[in-house]
Amino acid sequence: MRDYVISGIQQMGIGVVNVHEAWEWYRKHFGMDCRIFEDEAEARLMLPYTGGEPRKRHAILALNLQSGGGFEIWQYKGRIPEVRKEEIVLGDLGIIACKMKVKNTEEALAFYKKTGVTVPSIVSEDPSGKKTFFMKDPYENLFHLVEASDWFSDEKKVTGGSFGAVIGVSDIEKSKTVYSDILGYDEVVYDKTGIFADLASIPGGNIECRRVLLKRSVPFAGPFSKVLGNSVIELVSTGSYQGRKIYENRFWGDPGFIHLCYDIRGMDQLKKFCDSKGFPFTVDSKKSHDGNSFDMGEAAGHFSYIEDPDGTLIEFVETHKIPIMKKFGWYIDITKRDAHKSLPDWMLKTLKFSRVK
């Protein structure tokens, strides 16, 4: 039994070469304009994934307040990031695409055509009949735009935030231990094998594959659940082509989708459950800081990581405080609130005061 609480996808981690250039693009095209924190420091706890050495980095966590998970935009300092030499194709292992929620795919397609982004000529339908299309940012990261119906606010933007991920795996049934048992995506929307028209525009989209789309039968709960919203996970496995691990011979933080992060309450309970399922924490800030909050510049909390069976990193963050109106010194202390209840709408909407145009 799970006795921890997941509020939703807090952010998709995206390694970049220039953090401010990338954030400007994500503000313009994905509405990621609410800065939750910006911090330049040393990543001391990620040694298993940074060559055994602490690494300096500059990170920005930004949200789109219409709904959905944010982006943690992450740049190495003092080290030249290593770009993957081969194009990511369907069948590779790891986060292949970040799903993004949109209100209307036709309107979104028209918006991106107008702004000069390369997109398909028409939208497609996924195996469930939902309208969808793929697009890339200037850094070759793939995004899967999908219509969604749950929205926290209306800011007249074409997209919300992160709605999940397309993840390449070697064995879907083994991977469900992480994505269904631990993360709670326990309901199968579709489980199809074949060659799919909606994948035709992406690298390797002509390869036969098995696709399993998962959603949660129980909605997310907790302080930020209203603004983070629902999400889905799509697991993809190919029989004829077994690709490489996307981060093979590279560091966490190098360009690409570096992790998928969930906002949680109950880190101790989560740790026990992950241990019981055979997926122990590989990084644990709580253990490293003797139970004290980890300072993230303008926010604080605990974080941990597990790996799925193919080494894809899943991060968990237990937020203790976040800034609401920094210039007045107003922070929300999450530890004093009911772990199962969302913060009130008016309080969540004050995050708009952190907006950067």
Contacts in CASP RR format, 6 or more apart in sequence:
PFRMAT RR
TARGET T0000
AUTHOR 0000-0000-0000
METHOD contacts of the structure
MODEL  1
MRDYVISGIQQMGIGVVNVHEAWEWYRKHFGMDCRIFEDEAEARLMLPYT
GGEPRKRHAILALNLQSGGGFEIWQYKGRIPEVRKEEIVLGDLGIIACKM
KVKNTEEALAFYKKTGVTVPSIVSEDPSGKKTFFMKDPYENLFHLVEASD
WFSDEKKVTGGSFGAVIGVSDIEKSKTVYSDILGYDEVVYDKTGIFADLA
SIPGGNIECRRVLLKRSVPFAGPFSKVLGNSVIELVSTGSYQGRKIYENR
FWGDPGFIHLCYDIRGMDQLKKFCDSKGFPFTVDSKKSHDGNSFDMGEAA
GHFSYIEDPDGTLIEFVETHKIPIMKKFGWYIDITKRDAHKSLPDWMLKT
LKFSRVK
2 182 0 8 1.000
2 184 0 8 1.000
2 269 0 8 1.000
2 273 0 8 1.000
3 266 0 8 1.000
3 269 0 8 1.000
3 273 0 8 1.000
4 264 0 8 1.000
4 265 0 8 1.000
4 266 0 8 1.000
4 267 0 8 1.000
4 269 0 8 1.000
4 270 0 8 1.000
4 273 0 8 1.000
5 221 0 8 1.000
5 222 0 8 1.000
5 264 0 8 1.000
5 265 0 8 1.000
5 266 0 8 1.000
5 339 0 8 1.000
5 340 0 8 1.000
6 183 0 8 1.000
6 184 0 8 1.000
6 220 0 8 1.000
6 221 0 8 1.000
6 222 0 8 1.000
6 262 0 8 1.000
6 263 0 8 1.000
6 264 0 8 1.000
7 220 0 8 1.000
7 221 0 8 1.000
7 222 0 8 1.000
7 223 0 8 1.000
7 224 0 8 1.000
7 225 0 8 1.000
7 228 0 8 1.000
7 262 0 8 1.000
7 263 0 8 1.000
7 264 0 8 1.000
7 265 0 8 1.000
8 69 0 8 1.000
8 220 0 8 1.000
8 224 0 8 1.000
8 225 0 8 1.000
8 228 0 8 1.000
8 229 0 8 1.000
8 231 0 8 1.000
8 262 0 8 1.000
8 263 0 8 1.000
9 68 0 8 1.000
9 69 0 8 1.000
9 70 0 8 1.000
9 162 0 8 1.000
9 163 0 8 1.000
9 164 0 8 1.000
9 228 0 8 1.000
9 231 0 8 1.000
9 260 0 8 1.000
9 261 0 8 1.000
9 262 0 8 1.000
9 263 0 8 1.000
10 69 0 8 1.000
10 70 0 8 1.000
10 224 0 8 1.000
10 228 0 8 1.000
10 261 0 8 1.000
10 262 0 8 1.000
10 263 0 8 1.000
10 317 0 8 1.000
10 319 0 8 1.000
11 61 0 8 1.000
11 69 0 8 1.000
11 70 0 8 1.000
11 71 0 8 1.000
11 72 0 8 1.000
11 162 0 8 1.000
11 261 0 8 1.000
12 69 0 8 1.000
12 70 0 8 1.000
12 71 0 8 1.000
12 72 0 8 1.000
12 95 0 8 1.000
12 98 0 8 1.000
12 162 0 8 1.000
12 164 0 8 1.000
12 165 0 8 1.000
12 257 0 8 1.000
12 259 0 8 1.000
12 260 0 8 1.000
12 261 0 8 1.000
13 71 0 8 1.000
13 72 0 8 1.000
13 73 0 8 1.000
13 74 0 8 1.000
13 257 0 8 1.000
13 258 0 8 1.000
13 259 0 8 1.000
13 260 0 8 1.000
13 261 0 8 1.000
14 22 0 8 1.000
14 71 0 8 1.000
14 72 0 8 1.000
14 73 0 8 1.000
14 74 0 8 1.000
14 98 0 8 1.000
14 141 0 8 1.000
14 256 0 8 1.000
14 257 0 8 1.000
14 258 0 8 1.000
15 73 0 8 1.000
15 74 0 8 1.000
15 75 0 8 1.000
15 81 0 8 1.000
15 253 0 8 1.000
15 254 0 8 1.000
15 255 0 8 1.000
15 256 0 8 1.000
15 257 0 8 1.000
15 258 0 8 1.000
16 22 0 8 1.000
16 73 0 8 1.000
16 74 0 8 1.000
16 75 0 8 1.000
16 81 0 8 1.000
16 139 0 8 1.000
16 255 0 8 1.000
16 256 0 8 1.000
17 75 0 8 1.000
17 81 0 8 1.000
17 83 0 8 1.000
17 139 0 8 1.000
17 255 0 8 1.000
18 75 0 8 1.000
19 58 0 8 1.000
19 59 0 8 1.000
19 60 0 8 1.000
19 73 0 8 1.000
19 74 0 8 1.000
19 75 0 8 1.000
22 73 0 8 1.000
22 75 0 8 1.000
22 137 0 8 1.000
22 139 0 8 1.000
23 32 0 8 1.000
23 60 0 8 1.000
23 62 0 8 1.000
23 73 0 8 1.000
25 137 0 8 1.000
25 138 0 8 1.000
26 32 0 8 1.000
26 62 0 8 1.000
26 71 0 8 1.000
26 73 0 8 1.000
26 137 0 8 1.000
27 33 0 8 1.000
27 62 0 8 1.000
27 356 0 8 1.000
27 357 0 8 1.000
28 115 0 8 1.000
29 112 0 8 1.000
29 115 0 8 1.000
29 117 0 8 1.000
29 137 0 8 1.000
29 159 0 8 1.000
30 64 0 8 1.000
30 71 0 8 1.000
30 100 0 8 1.000
30 159 0 8 1.000
30 160 0 8 1.000
30 161 0 8 1.000
31 64 0 8 1.000
31 66 0 8 1.000
31 157 0 8 1.000
31 159 0 8 1.000
31 160 0 8 1.000
31 161 0 8 1.000
32 62 0 8 1.000
32 63 0 8 1.000
32 64 0 8 1.000
32 70 0 8 1.000
32 71 0 8 1.000
32 161 0 8 1.000
33 62 0 8 1.000
33 64 0 8 1.000
33 355 0 8 1.000
33 356 0 8 1.000
33 357 0 8 1.000
34 62 0 8 1.000
34 63 0 8 1.000
34 64 0 8 1.000
34 65 0 8 1.000
34 351 0 8 1.000
34 352 0 8 1.000
34 354 0 8 1.000
34 355 0 8 1.000
34 356 0 8 1.000
35 60 0 8 1.000
35 61 0 8 1.000
35 62 0 8 1.000
35 354 0 8 1.000
35 355 0 8 1.000
35 356 0 8 1.000
36 61 0 8 1.000
36 62 0 8 1.000
36 63 0 8 1.000
36 298 0 8 1.000
36 299 0 8 1.000
36 322 0 8 1.000
36 323 0 8 1.000
36 351 0 8 1.000
36 354 0 8 1.000
37 59 0 8 1.000
37 60 0 8 1.000
37 61 0 8 1.000
37 296 0 8 1.000
37 297 0 8 1.000
37 298 0 8 1.000
37 299 0 8 1.000
37 322 0 8 1.000
37 323 0 8 1.000
38 58 0 8 1.000
38 59 0 8 1.000
38 60 0 8 1.000
38 61 0 8 1.000
38 297 0 8 1.000
38 298 0 8 1.000
39 58 0 8 1.000
39 59 0 8 1.000
39 296 0 8 1.000
39 297 0 8 1.000
39 298 0 8 1.000
40 56 0 8 1.000
40 57 0 8 1.000
40 58 0 8 1.000
40 59 0 8 1.000
40 77 0 8 1.000
41 56 0 8 1.000
41 57 0 8 1.000
41 297 0 8 1.000
42 54 0 8 1.000
42 55 0 8 1.000
42 56 0 8 1.000
42 57 0 8 1.000
43 50 0 8 1.000
43 54 0 8 1.000
43 55 0 8 1.000
43 56 0 8 1.000
43 57 0 8 1.000
44 54 0 8 1.000
45 283 0 8 1.000
45 285 0 8 1.000
45 288 0 8 1.000
46 55 0 8 1.000
46 252 0 8 1.000
46 283 0 8 1.000
46 305 0 8 1.000
47 53 0 8 1.000
47 54 0 8 1.000
48 282 0 8 1.000
48 283 0 8 1.000
49 251 0 8 1.000
49 252 0 8 1.000
49 253 0 8 1.000
49 283 0 8 1.000
49 313 0 8 1.000
50 251 0 8 1.000
50 252 0 8 1.000
50 253 0 8 1.000
51 251 0 8 1.000
55 76 0 8 1.000
55 79 0 8 1.000
55 251 0 8 1.000
56 76 0 8 1.000
56 77 0 8 1.000
56 78 0 8 1.000
56 79 0 8 1.000
57 74 0 8 1.000
57 75 0 8 1.000
57 76 0 8 1.000
57 77 0 8 1.000
57 253 0 8 1.000
58 74 0 8 1.000
58 75 0 8 1.000
58 77 0 8 1.000
59 72 0 8 1.000
59 73 0 8 1.000
59 74 0 8 1.000
59 75 0 8 1.000
60 72 0 8 1.000
60 73 0 8 1.000
61 70 0 8 1.000
61 71 0 8 1.000
61 72 0 8 1.000
61 73 0 8 1.000
61 299 0 8 1.000
62 70 0 8 1.000
62 71 0 8 1.000
62 73 0 8 1.000
62 356 0 8 1.000
63 69 0 8 1.000
63 70 0 8 1.000
63 161 0 8 1.000
63 227 0 8 1.000
63 351 0 8 1.000
64 70 0 8 1.000
64 155 0 8 1.000
64 157 0 8 1.000
64 159 0 8 1.000
64 160 0 8 1.000
64 161 0 8 1.000
65 152 0 8 1.000
65 153 0 8 1.000
65 155 0 8 1.000
65 227 0 8 1.000
65 348 0 8 1.000
65 349 0 8 1.000
65 351 0 8 1.000
65 352 0 8 1.000
66 151 0 8 1.000
66 152 0 8 1.000
66 153 0 8 1.000
66 154 0 8 1.000
66 155 0 8 1.000
66 157 0 8 1.000
66 159 0 8 1.000
66 160 0 8 1.000
66 161 0 8 1.000
67 101 0 8 1.000
67 148 0 8 1.000
67 150 0 8 1.000
67 151 0 8 1.000
67 152 0 8 1.000
67 153 0 8 1.000
67 160 0 8 1.000
67 161 0 8 1.000
67 227 0 8 1.000
67 228 0 8 1.000
67 229 0 8 1.000
68 101 0 8 1.000
68 152 0 8 1.000
68 160 0 8 1.000
68 161 0 8 1.000
68 162 0 8 1.000
68 163 0 8 1.000
68 227 0 8 1.000
68 228 0 8 1.000
68 229 0 8 1.000
68 231 0 8 1.000
69 161 0 8 1.000
69 162 0 8 1.000
69 163 0 8 1.000
69 228 0 8 1.000
69 229 0 8 1.000
69 231 0 8 1.000
70 161 0 8 1.000
70 162 0 8 1.000
71 162 0 8 1.000
72 261 0 8 1.000
74 253 0 8 1.000
74 258 0 8 1.000
75 81 0 8 1.000
76 251 0 8 1.000
76 253 0 8 1.000
76 254 0 8 1.000
81 253 0 8 1.000
81 254 0 8 1.000
81 255 0 8 1.000
82 250 0 8 1.000
82 251 0 8 1.000
82 254 0 8 1.000
82 255 0 8 1.000
83 254 0 8 1.000
83 255 0 8 1.000
84 246 0 8 1.000
84 250 0 8 1.000
84 254 0 8 1.000
84 255 0 8 1.000
84 256 0 8 1.000
86 244 0 8 1.000
87 140 0 8 1.000
87 203 0 8 1.000
88 96 0 8 1.000
88 140 0 8 1.000
88 142 0 8 1.000
88 203 0 8 1.000
88 246 0 8 1.000
89 203 0 8 1.000
89 204 0 8 1.000
89 205 0 8 1.000
89 207 0 8 1.000
89 241 0 8 1.000
89 243 0 8 1.000
90 96 0 8 1.000
90 168 0 8 1.000
90 199 0 8 1.000
90 202 0 8 1.000
90 203 0 8 1.000
90 204 0 8 1.000
90 205 0 8 1.000
90 207 0 8 1.000
90 209 0 8 1.000
90 236 0 8 1.000
90 238 0 8 1.000
90 241 0 8 1.000
91 168 0 8 1.000
91 204 0 8 1.000
91 207 0 8 1.000
91 209 0 8 1.000
91 236 0 8 1.000
91 237 0 8 1.000
91 238 0 8 1.000
91 241 0 8 1.000
91 242 0 8 1.000
91 243 0 8 1.000
92 168 0 8 1.000
92 243 0 8 1.000
92 244 0 8 1.000
92 245 0 8 1.000
92 246 0 8 1.000
93 168 0 8 1.000
93 169 0 8 1.000
93 170 0 8 1.000
93 243 0 8 1.000
93 244 0 8 1.000
93 245 0 8 1.000
93 246 0 8 1.000
93 310 0 8 1.000
93 311 0 8 1.000
93 312 0 8 1.000
94 167 0 8 1.000
94 168 0 8 1.000
94 169 0 8 1.000
94 245 0 8 1.000
94 246 0 8 1.000
94 247 0 8 1.000
94 257 0 8 1.000
94 310 0 8 1.000
94 311 0 8 1.000
94 312 0 8 1.000
95 165 0 8 1.000
95 166 0 8 1.000
95 167 0 8 1.000
95 168 0 8 1.000
95 246 0 8 1.000
95 257 0 8 1.000
95 259 0 8 1.000
95 260 0 8 1.000
95 312 0 8 1.000
96 142 0 8 1.000
96 165 0 8 1.000
96 166 0 8 1.000
96 167 0 8 1.000
96 168 0 8 1.000
96 236 0 8 1.000
96 246 0 8 1.000
97 134 0 8 1.000
97 142 0 8 1.000
97 143 0 8 1.000
97 144 0 8 1.000
97 165 0 8 1.000
97 166 0 8 1.000
97 202 0 8 1.000
98 141 0 8 1.000
98 142 0 8 1.000
98 143 0 8 1.000
98 144 0 8 1.000
98 162 0 8 1.000
98 164 0 8 1.000
98 165 0 8 1.000
98 257 0 8 1.000
99 143 0 8 1.000
99 144 0 8 1.000
99 145 0 8 1.000
99 146 0 8 1.000
99 162 0 8 1.000
99 163 0 8 1.000
99 164 0 8 1.000
99 165 0 8 1.000
99 166 0 8 1.000
99 231 0 8 1.000
99 232 0 8 1.000
99 234 0 8 1.000
100 143 0 8 1.000
100 144 0 8 1.000
100 145 0 8 1.000
100 146 0 8 1.000
100 159 0 8 1.000
100 160 0 8 1.000
100 161 0 8 1.000
100 162 0 8 1.000
100 163 0 8 1.000
101 145 0 8 1.000
101 146 0 8 1.000
101 147 0 8 1.000
101 148 0 8 1.000
101 159 0 8 1.000
101 160 0 8 1.000
101 161 0 8 1.000
101 162 0 8 1.000
101 163 0 8 1.000
102 108 0 8 1.000
102 145 0 8 1.000
102 146 0 8 1.000
102 147 0 8 1.000
102 148 0 8 1.000
102 158 0 8 1.000
102 159 0 8 1.000
102 160 0 8 1.000
103 147 0 8 1.000
103 148 0 8 1.000
103 151 0 8 1.000
103 158 0 8 1.000
104 147 0 8 1.000
104 158 0 8 1.000
105 123 0 8 1.000
105 131 0 8 1.000
105 132 0 8 1.000
105 133 0 8 1.000
105 145 0 8 1.000
105 146 0 8 1.000
105 147 0 8 1.000
106 123 0 8 1.000
106 131 0 8 1.000
107 158 0 8 1.000
108 133 0 8 1.000
108 145 0 8 1.000
108 158 0 8 1.000
108 159 0 8 1.000
109 119 0 8 1.000
109 120 0 8 1.000
109 122 0 8 1.000
109 123 0 8 1.000
109 133 0 8 1.000
111 158 0 8 1.000
112 119 0 8 1.000
112 135 0 8 1.000
113 119 0 8 1.000
117 135 0 8 1.000
118 135 0 8 1.000
118 136 0 8 1.000
119 133 0 8 1.000
119 135 0 8 1.000
120 133 0 8 1.000
120 134 0 8 1.000
120 201 0 8 1.000
123 131 0 8 1.000
123 132 0 8 1.000
123 133 0 8 1.000
124 131 0 8 1.000
124 132 0 8 1.000
124 133 0 8 1.000
124 197 0 8 1.000
124 198 0 8 1.000
124 200 0 8 1.000
125 131 0 8 1.000
125 132 0 8 1.000
125 197 0 8 1.000
125 198 0 8 1.000
126 132 0 8 1.000
126 146 0 8 1.000
126 190 0 8 1.000
126 196 0 8 1.000
126 198 0 8 1.000
126 213 0 8 1.000
127 190 0 8 1.000
127 192 0 8 1.000
127 196 0 8 1.000
127 198 0 8 1.000
127 211 0 8 1.000
127 213 0 8 1.000
128 189 0 8 1.000
128 190 0 8 1.000
128 213 0 8 1.000
130 146 0 8 1.000
130 147 0 8 1.000
131 147 0 8 1.000
132 144 0 8 1.000
132 145 0 8 1.000
132 146 0 8 1.000
132 147 0 8 1.000
132 198 0 8 1.000
133 144 0 8 1.000
133 145 0 8 1.000
133 198 0 8 1.000
133 201 0 8 1.000
134 142 0 8 1.000
134 143 0 8 1.000
134 144 0 8 1.000
134 145 0 8 1.000
134 199 0 8 1.000
134 201 0 8 1.000
134 202 0 8 1.000
135 142 0 8 1.000
135 143 0 8 1.000
135 145 0 8 1.000
136 142 0 8 1.000
136 143 0 8 1.000
137 143 0 8 1.000
139 255 0 8 1.000
139 256 0 8 1.000
141 256 0 8 1.000
141 257 0 8 1.000
142 166 0 8 1.000
142 202 0 8 1.000
144 166 0 8 1.000
144 234 0 8 1.000
145 159 0 8 1.000
146 163 0 8 1.000
146 232 0 8 1.000
148 160 0 8 1.000
148 163 0 8 1.000
148 230 0 8 1.000
150 229 0 8 1.000
150 230 0 8 1.000
151 160 0 8 1.000
152 226 0 8 1.000
152 227 0 8 1.000
152 229 0 8 1.000
152 345 0 8 1.000
152 348 0 8 1.000
153 349 0 8 1.000
162 231 0 8 1.000
163 230 0 8 1.000
163 231 0 8 1.000
163 232 0 8 1.000
164 231 0 8 1.000
164 232 0 8 1.000
164 233 0 8 1.000
164 234 0 8 1.000
164 260 0 8 1.000
165 233 0 8 1.000
165 234 0 8 1.000
165 257 0 8 1.000
165 260 0 8 1.000
166 234 0 8 1.000
166 236 0 8 1.000
167 175 0 8 1.000
167 179 0 8 1.000
167 233 0 8 1.000
167 234 0 8 1.000
167 235 0 8 1.000
167 236 0 8 1.000
167 260 0 8 1.000
167 308 0 8 1.000
167 312 0 8 1.000
168 235 0 8 1.000
168 236 0 8 1.000
168 237 0 8 1.000
168 310 0 8 1.000
168 312 0 8 1.000
169 175 0 8 1.000
169 235 0 8 1.000
169 236 0 8 1.000
169 237 0 8 1.000
169 308 0 8 1.000
169 309 0 8 1.000
169 310 0 8 1.000
169 312 0 8 1.000
170 237 0 8 1.000
170 242 0 8 1.000
170 309 0 8 1.000
170 310 0 8 1.000
171 237 0 8 1.000
171 309 0 8 1.000
172 210 0 8 1.000
172 212 0 8 1.000
172 235 0 8 1.000
172 237 0 8 1.000
174 309 0 8 1.000
175 235 0 8 1.000
175 308 0 8 1.000
175 309 0 8 1.000
175 310 0 8 1.000
176 214 0 8 1.000
176 235 0 8 1.000
177 277 0 8 1.000
177 278 0 8 1.000
177 279 0 8 1.000
177 309 0 8 1.000
178 277 0 8 1.000
178 279 0 8 1.000
178 306 0 8 1.000
178 308 0 8 1.000
178 309 0 8 1.000
178 314 0 8 1.000
179 185 0 8 1.000
179 214 0 8 1.000
179 233 0 8 1.000
179 235 0 8 1.000
179 308 0 8 1.000
180 186 0 8 1.000
180 214 0 8 1.000
181 277 0 8 1.000
182 273 0 8 1.000
182 274 0 8 1.000
182 277 0 8 1.000
182 279 0 8 1.000
182 306 0 8 1.000
183 233 0 8 1.000
183 262 0 8 1.000
183 314 0 8 1.000
184 216 0 8 1.000
184 218 0 8 1.000
185 214 0 8 1.000
185 215 0 8 1.000
185 216 0 8 1.000
185 232 0 8 1.000
185 233 0 8 1.000
186 214 0 8 1.000
186 216 0 8 1.000
186 217 0 8 1.000
186 218 0 8 1.000
187 214 0 8 1.000
187 215 0 8 1.000
187 216 0 8 1.000
187 217 0 8 1.000
188 212 0 8 1.000
188 213 0 8 1.000
188 214 0 8 1.000
189 213 0 8 1.000
189 214 0 8 1.000
189 215 0 8 1.000
189 232 0 8 1.000
190 211 0 8 1.000
190 212 0 8 1.000
190 213 0 8 1.000
191 210 0 8 1.000
191 211 0 8 1.000
191 212 0 8 1.000
191 213 0 8 1.000
192 210 0 8 1.000
192 211 0 8 1.000
193 208 0 8 1.000
193 209 0 8 1.000
193 210 0 8 1.000
193 211 0 8 1.000
194 208 0 8 1.000
194 209 0 8 1.000
194 210 0 8 1.000
195 205 0 8 1.000
195 206 0 8 1.000
195 207 0 8 1.000
195 208 0 8 1.000
195 209 0 8 1.000
196 205 0 8 1.000
196 209 0 8 1.000
196 211 0 8 1.000
199 205 0 8 1.000
199 209 0 8 1.000
200 206 0 8 1.000
204 241 0 8 1.000
207 238 0 8 1.000
207 240 0 8 1.000
207 241 0 8 1.000
208 238 0 8 1.000
208 239 0 8 1.000
208 240 0 8 1.000
209 236 0 8 1.000
209 237 0 8 1.000
209 238 0 8 1.000
209 239 0 8 1.000
210 236 0 8 1.000
210 237 0 8 1.000
210 238 0 8 1.000
210 239 0 8 1.000
211 234 0 8 1.000
211 235 0 8 1.000
211 236 0 8 1.000
212 234 0 8 1.000
212 235 0 8 1.000
212 236 0 8 1.000
213 232 0 8 1.000
213 233 0 8 1.000
213 234 0 8 1.000
214 232 0 8 1.000
214 233 0 8 1.000
214 234 0 8 1.000
214 235 0 8 1.000
215 230 0 8 1.000
215 231 0 8 1.000
215 232 0 8 1.000
216 230 0 8 1.000
219 225 0 8 1.000
219 230 0 8 1.000
220 228 0 8 1.000
220 229 0 8 1.000
220 230 0 8 1.000
220 231 0 8 1.000
221 340 0 8 1.000
221 341 0 8 1.000
221 342 0 8 1.000
222 265 0 8 1.000
222 338 0 8 1.000
222 339 0 8 1.000
222 340 0 8 1.000
222 341 0 8 1.000
222 342 0 8 1.000
223 263 0 8 1.000
223 265 0 8 1.000
223 319 0 8 1.000
223 334 0 8 1.000
223 337 0 8 1.000
223 339 0 8 1.000
223 341 0 8 1.000
223 342 0 8 1.000
223 343 0 8 1.000
224 263 0 8 1.000
224 319 0 8 1.000
224 342 0 8 1.000
224 343 0 8 1.000
224 348 0 8 1.000
225 342 0 8 1.000
226 342 0 8 1.000
226 343 0 8 1.000
226 345 0 8 1.000
226 348 0 8 1.000
227 348 0 8 1.000
227 351 0 8 1.000
228 263 0 8 1.000
245 310 0 8 1.000
245 311 0 8 1.000
246 256 0 8 1.000
246 257 0 8 1.000
247 254 0 8 1.000
247 258 0 8 1.000
252 258 0 8 1.000
252 259 0 8 1.000
252 313 0 8 1.000
258 313 0 8 1.000
259 305 0 8 1.000
259 312 0 8 1.000
259 313 0 8 1.000
259 314 0 8 1.000
259 315 0 8 1.000
260 312 0 8 1.000
260 313 0 8 1.000
260 314 0 8 1.000
260 315 0 8 1.000
261 314 0 8 1.000
261 315 0 8 1.000
261 316 0 8 1.000
261 317 0 8 1.000
262 314 0 8 1.000
262 315 0 8 1.000
262 316 0 8 1.000
262 317 0 8 1.000
263 317 0 8 1.000
263 318 0 8 1.000
263 319 0 8 1.000
264 270 0 8 1.000
264 316 0 8 1.000
264 317 0 8 1.000
264 318 0 8 1.000
265 318 0 8 1.000
265 334 0 8 1.000
265 339 0 8 1.000
266 318 0 8 1.000
266 339 0 8 1.000
267 286 0 8 1.000
267 302 0 8 1.000
267 304 0 8 1.000
267 316 0 8 1.000
267 318 0 8 1.000
268 286 0 8 1.000
270 304 0 8 1.000
270 316 0 8 1.000
271 280 0 8 1.000
271 281 0 8 1.000
271 284 0 8 1.000
271 304 0 8 1.000
274 280 0 8 1.000
274 281 0 8 1.000
274 306 0 8 1.000
279 306 0 8 1.000
279 307 0 8 1.000
279 308 0 8 1.000
280 306 0 8 1.000
281 287 0 8 1.000
281 304 0 8 1.000
281 305 0 8 1.000
281 306 0 8 1.000
282 305 0 8 1.000
282 306 0 8 1.000
282 307 0 8 1.000
283 303 0 8 1.000
283 304 0 8 1.000
283 305 0 8 1.000
284 304 0 8 1.000
285 294 0 8 1.000
285 301 0 8 1.000
285 302 0 8 1.000
285 303 0 8 1.000
285 304 0 8 1.000
286 294 0 8 1.000
286 302 0 8 1.000
286 304 0 8 1.000
286 318 0 8 1.000
289 302 0 8 1.000
291 302 0 8 1.000
293 300 0 8 1.000
293 301 0 8 1.000
293 302 0 8 1.000
293 320 0 8 1.000
293 321 0 8 1.000
294 300 0 8 1.000
294 301 0 8 1.000
294 302 0 8 1.000
294 303 0 8 1.000
298 322 0 8 1.000
298 323 0 8 1.000
298 326 0 8 1.000
299 319 0 8 1.000
299 321 0 8 1.000
299 322 0 8 1.000
299 323 0 8 1.000
300 319 0 8 1.000
300 320 0 8 1.000
300 321 0 8 1.000
301 317 0 8 1.000
301 318 0 8 1.000
301 319 0 8 1.000
301 320 0 8 1.000
301 321 0 8 1.000
302 317 0 8 1.000
302 318 0 8 1.000
302 320 0 8 1.000
303 315 0 8 1.000
303 316 0 8 1.000
303 317 0 8 1.000
303 318 0 8 1.000
304 315 0 8 1.000
304 316 0 8 1.000
305 313 0 8 1.000
305 314 0 8 1.000
305 315 0 8 1.000
305 316 0 8 1.000
306 313 0 8 1.000
306 314 0 8 1.000
306 316 0 8 1.000
307 313 0 8 1.000
307 314 0 8 1.000
308 314 0 8 1.000
319 334 0 8 1.000
320 333 0 8 1.000
320 334 0 8 1.000
320 335 0 8 1.000
321 331 0 8 1.000
321 332 0 8 1.000
321 333 0 8 1.000
321 334 0 8 1.000
321 335 0 8 1.000
322 331 0 8 1.000
322 332 0 8 1.000
322 334 0 8 1.000
323 329 0 8 1.000
323 330 0 8 1.000
323 331 0 8 1.000
323 354 0 8 1.000
324 330 0 8 1.000
324 331 0 8 1.000
324 332 0 8 1.000
324 347 0 8 1.000
324 350 0 8 1.000
324 351 0 8 1.000
324 353 0 8 1.000
324 354 0 8 1.000
325 350 0 8 1.000
325 353 0 8 1.000
326 354 0 8 1.000
332 343 0 8 1.000
332 347 0 8 1.000
337 343 0 8 1.000
342 348 0 8 1.000
END
